[in-house]
Amino acid sequence: MGGVSVVVWRVVLGGVSVVVWRVVLGGVSVVVWRVVLGGVSVVVWRVVLGGVSVVVWRVVLGGVSIVRVISMMVISVVGSIIVS
């Protein structure tokens, strides 16, 4: 299938589990991070469609769930990043 990219990473080290899903389909990008450490679970969804980015955070600690939604416009930056 042309134009579709799916990547999944999973790392488990001791009691820590990290899973990252990345799906790109045309101009839509979806990335999901999930980190579990003991009784704490953190999930972050990031969806980019055109110039709009939506990020959803969900933290579960015990039986309490906190959800936060952040929406922002993405500004294209042309240039280079130098890492030393």
C-alpha positions in Angstrom: 0.0 0.0 0.0 1.6 3.3 -1.1 1.7 6.2 1.3 1.1 4.2 4.4 3.8 3.8 7.2 3.2 1.8 10.4 6.0 1.5 13.0 5.7 -0.1 16.5 8.4 -0.1 19.2 8.1 -2.1 22.5 10.6 -2.1 25.3 10.2 -3.9 28.6 12.9 -3.4 31.2 12.2 -4.6 34.7 8.8 -3.2 35.8 8.8 -0.5 33.1 6.9 -1.0 29.8 7.2 1.5 26.9 5.2 1.1 23.7 5.2 3.5 20.8 2.9 3.3 17.7 3.4 5.6 14.7 1.0 5.5 11.7 1.4 7.9 8.8 -1.3 7.8 6.1 -1.1 10.6 3.5 -1.1 13.9 5.3 -2.3 12.4 8.6 0.2 11.3 11.3 -0.8 9.5 14.5 1.7 8.7 17.3 0.7 7.0 20.5 3.1 6.6 23.5 2.2 4.3 26.4 4.4 4.0 29.5 3.5 1.7 32.4 5.5 1.8 35.6 4.0 -0.1 38.5 0.5 1.2 39.1 1.0 4.3 37.0 0.0 4.4 33.3 0.6 7.4 31.0 -0.8 7.4 27.4 -0.2 10.3 25.0 -1.9 10.5 21.6 -0.6 13.0 19.0 -2.6 13.6 15.8 -1.3 15.9 13.1 -3.6 16.8 10.2 -2.5 19.5 7.9 -1.5 22.4 10.1 -3.4 21.3 13.2 -1.9 19.2 16.0 -4.0 17.7 18.7 -2.4 16.1 21.8 -4.3 14.1 24.4 -2.7 13.1 27.7 -4.2 10.4 29.9 -2.6 9.6 33.3 -4.0 6.7 35.4 -2.8 6.5 39.0 -4.6 3.9 41.0 -8.3 4.3 40.1 -8.0 8.0 39.2 -7.8 9.0 35.5 -6.7 12.5 34.4 -7.3 13.5 30.7 -6.0 16.7 29.1 -6.5 17.8 25.5 -4.1 20.3 23.8 -4.8 21.7 20.4 -2.4 23.9 18.5 -1.5 25.1 15.1 1.8 23.8 13.6 4.1 26.3 12.1 6.4 24.9 9.4 10.1 25.7 10.1 12.6 25.7 7.4 16.3 25.4 8.5 18.7 23.0 10.1 19.2 21.6 13.5 22.8 21.1 14.7 23.5 18.7 17.5 26.9 18.7 19.0 
